């Protein structure tokens, strides 16, 4: 997927594929509030992320066009249970990215829309990756690293590091948080690690709409 051949908004067919893929991976359907994503964490969220709610409100008008499927977090919060392995194979958490705005994307080689949006995520990282922003794509294929490595090499992904969780624990953690029902699932977190918004399904991450959203999240 590139800007020359934009993915556009997630189609019903692609969302269905993603949902079925999630079921295959052991995922169950979870709710997504119309007014925002979350699972009723309330005051705890406000205490952890006092400024994120205002930031989320300011970003909501930018969740349009190619990223219109993004849903604002009703109660921005830190996702303390999310963990996966870094490129070095060692366990890491979202705290590792403190100080950076992060676009966290979960994907698998068997997920068709995941495969199709990966070049756009790579392009976004190439264009906007910095000490203030990073695209973090976490592969959840079971088994060893060879299959996802071969896929990324085959399609020419050269800006994204390979983060992994072959236990699917990271997906199940987001499912319990009310954030994931299938693949791909993408979260936007601010530089304090607070959840701003989430999306289930693919998007054209190399589009001008996506870049405007990221610029707004970074504050540039």
C-alpha positions as CSV (number, residue, x, y, z in Angstrom):
1,X,0.0,0.0,0.0
2,X,1.4,3.4,-1.0
3,X,0.1,6.8,-1.6
4,X,0.0,5.9,-5.3
5,X,-2.4,3.1,-4.5
6,X,-4.1,4.2,-1.3
7,X,-5.7,1.6,0.9
8,X,-8.5,4.1,1.8
9,X,-10.9,3.5,4.7
10,X,-11.1,-0.1,6.0
11,X,-13.7,-1.9,3.9
12,X,-16.3,-4.2,5.4
13,X,-14.6,-7.1,3.7
14,X,-11.2,-6.2,5.2
15,X,-12.6,-5.7,8.6
16,X,-14.3,-9.1,8.3
17,X,-11.0,-10.7,7.4
18,X,-9.3,-9.0,10.3
19,X,-12.0,-10.1,12.7
20,X,-11.8,-13.7,11.5
21,X,-8.0,-13.6,11.8
22,X,-8.4,-12.4,15.4
23,X,-10.7,-15.3,16.2
24,X,-8.2,-17.7,14.7
25,X,-5.5,-16.2,16.9
26,X,-7.8,-16.8,20.0
27,X,-9.3,-13.3,20.2
28,X,-12.9,-12.7,21.3
29,X,-15.0,-9.7,20.3
30,X,-14.8,-6.7,22.7
31,X,-16.8,-3.5,22.8
32,X,-15.7,-0.2,21.4
33,X,-17.6,2.8,22.7
34,X,-19.0,5.2,20.1
35,X,-17.7,8.2,22.2
36,X,-14.3,6.7,22.8
37,X,-12.3,3.6,23.5
38,X,-11.8,2.3,27.0
39,X,-13.1,-0.1,29.7
40,X,-14.2,2.3,32.4
41,X,-10.9,2.9,34.2
42,X,-12.1,6.4,35.3
43,X,-10.2,8.3,38.0
44,X,-7.1,6.1,37.7
45,X,-6.8,7.2,34.0
46,X,-7.1,10.8,34.9
47,X,-4.4,10.6,37.6
48,X,-2.0,8.8,35.2
49,X,-2.5,11.1,32.2
50,X,-3.8,14.5,33.4
51,X,-3.0,16.4,30.2
52,X,-3.8,13.6,27.7
53,X,-7.5,14.2,27.7
54,X,-7.2,17.8,26.4
55,X,-4.6,16.6,23.8
56,X,-7.0,13.9,22.7
57,X,-9.8,16.4,22.3
58,X,-7.5,18.6,20.2
59,X,-6.6,15.7,17.9
60,X,-10.2,14.4,17.4
61,X,-10.8,16.8,14.4
62,X,-7.7,15.2,12.7
63,X,-9.1,11.7,12.9
64,X,-10.7,12.0,9.4
65,X,-10.2,10.8,5.8
66,X,-7.7,8.0,5.6
67,X,-7.6,7.8,9.5
68,X,-11.3,8.3,10.1
69,X,-11.5,4.9,11.7
70,X,-9.4,6.1,14.6
71,X,-11.4,6.3,17.8
72,X,-10.4,8.8,20.6
73,X,-9.7,7.4,24.0
74,X,-12.5,8.5,26.3
75,X,-10.1,8.1,29.3
76,X,-6.5,8.3,28.2
77,X,-4.4,5.9,30.3
78,X,-1.1,4.0,30.4
79,X,-1.2,0.4,29.2
80,X,1.0,-1.1,31.9
81,X,0.3,-4.7,31.0
82,X,1.5,-4.4,27.4
83,X,4.9,-6.1,26.8
84,X,6.7,-7.8,23.9
85,X,10.2,-8.6,22.8
86,X,12.5,-5.9,21.3
87,X,14.7,-6.3,18.2
88,X,17.4,-7.8,20.5
89,X,14.9,-10.5,21.7
90,X,14.7,-9.1,25.2
91,X,11.4,-8.2,26.9
92,X,10.4,-4.6,26.7
93,X,7.4,-2.5,27.6
94,X,5.9,0.8,26.4
95,X,8.1,2.6,29.1
96,X,11.0,1.9,26.8
97,X,9.6,4.6,24.4
98,X,9.2,7.3,27.1
99,X,9.6,10.8,25.5
100,X,8.4,9.7,22.1
101,X,4.9,9.7,20.5
102,X,4.4,6.1,19.4
103,X,2.2,4.5,16.7
104,X,2.0,0.9,18.0
105,X,0.8,-1.6,15.4
106,X,0.1,-5.3,15.9
107,X,0.4,-7.5,12.8
108,X,0.9,-11.0,11.5
109,X,2.1,-12.5,8.2
110,X,-1.2,-14.5,7.9
111,X,-3.3,-11.3,8.2
112,X,-4.0,-10.0,4.7
113,X,-4.7,-6.3,5.6
114,X,-1.7,-6.3,7.9
115,X,0.6,-7.3,5.0
116,X,-1.0,-4.7,2.7
117,X,-0.5,-1.8,5.1
118,X,3.0,-2.6,6.1
119,X,4.8,-0.6,3.3
120,X,2.8,2.5,4.3
121,X,3.9,2.1,8.0
122,X,7.4,1.7,6.7
123,X,7.0,4.9,4.7
124,X,5.6,6.8,7.7
125,X,8.6,5.8,9.8
126,X,11.0,6.9,7.1
127,X,9.3,10.2,6.7
128,X,8.5,11.1,10.3
129,X,10.6,8.8,12.5
130,X,12.7,10.8,14.9
131,X,13.7,11.3,18.6
132,X,10.1,12.5,19.0
133,X,8.2,9.8,17.1
134,X,8.4,6.1,16.3
135,X,6.3,3.5,14.5
136,X,6.5,0.3,16.5
137,X,5.2,-2.7,14.7
138,X,4.8,-5.9,16.8
139,X,4.6,-9.2,14.9
140,X,2.5,-11.9,16.7
141,X,3.2,-14.9,14.5
142,X,3.8,-18.1,16.5
143,X,7.2,-19.9,16.0
144,X,10.5,-18.3,15.5
145,X,11.5,-15.0,13.8
146,X,12.3,-16.3,10.3
147,X,8.9,-16.0,8.7
148,X,8.3,-12.3,9.7
149,X,11.9,-11.5,8.9
150,X,11.6,-13.0,5.4
151,X,8.3,-11.2,4.7
152,X,9.7,-7.8,5.7
153,X,12.8,-8.4,3.6
154,X,10.7,-9.5,0.6
155,X,8.5,-6.4,0.6
156,X,11.5,-4.0,1.2
157,X,10.7,-2.9,4.7
158,X,13.9,-1.2,5.8
159,X,12.9,1.5,8.4
160,X,10.9,-0.6,10.9
161,X,12.5,-2.7,13.6
162,X,11.2,-6.2,14.3
163,X,9.4,-6.3,17.6
164,X,7.9,-9.7,18.4
165,X,5.5,-11.6,20.7
166,X,5.0,-15.2,19.5
167,X,2.8,-15.9,22.6
168,X,0.1,-13.5,21.3
169,X,0.1,-12.1,24.9
170,X,0.3,-8.5,23.7
171,X,-2.9,-9.0,21.6
172,X,-4.8,-10.6,24.5
173,X,-3.7,-7.8,26.8
174,X,-5.2,-5.2,24.4
175,X,-8.3,-7.3,24.0
176,X,-8.8,-7.2,27.8
177,X,-8.4,-3.4,27.7
178,X,-11.2,-3.2,25.2
179,X,-8.9,-2.1,22.4
180,X,-8.5,-5.1,20.0
181,X,-10.9,-7.5,18.3
182,X,-8.8,-8.6,15.3
183,X,-5.8,-7.6,13.2
184,X,-4.3,-5.2,12.5
185,X,-4.9,-3.0,15.5
186,X,-3.1,0.3,15.9
187,X,-2.7,2.5,18.9
188,X,-1.5,6.1,19.2
189,X,0.3,7.0,22.4
190,X,1.7,10.4,23.5
191,X,5.2,11.1,24.8
192,X,4.1,10.2,28.3
193,X,2.9,6.8,27.2
194,X,-0.7,7.7,27.5
195,X,-3.2,6.2,25.1
196,X,-4.7,8.8,22.8
197,X,-6.6,6.7,20.2
198,X,-7.0,3.3,18.7
199,X,-8.0,1.7,15.4
200,X,-9.1,-1.8,14.4
201,X,-8.4,-2.4,10.7
202,X,-6.0,-1.1,8.2
203,X,-5.3,2.5,7.1
204,X,-3.1,4.4,4.6
205,X,-0.5,5.4,7.1
206,X,1.6,7.2,4.5
207,X,-1.3,9.5,3.6
208,X,-1.5,13.2,4.3
209,X,-4.3,12.6,6.7
210,X,-2.2,10.2,8.8
211,X,0.8,12.6,8.8
212,X,-1.4,15.4,10.0
213,X,-2.6,13.3,12.8
214,X,0.9,12.3,13.8
215,X,2.1,15.9,13.6
216,X,-0.8,16.9,15.9
217,X,0.1,14.2,18.4
218,X,3.7,15.2,18.4
219,X,2.8,18.9,18.8
220,X,4.7,20.1,15.7
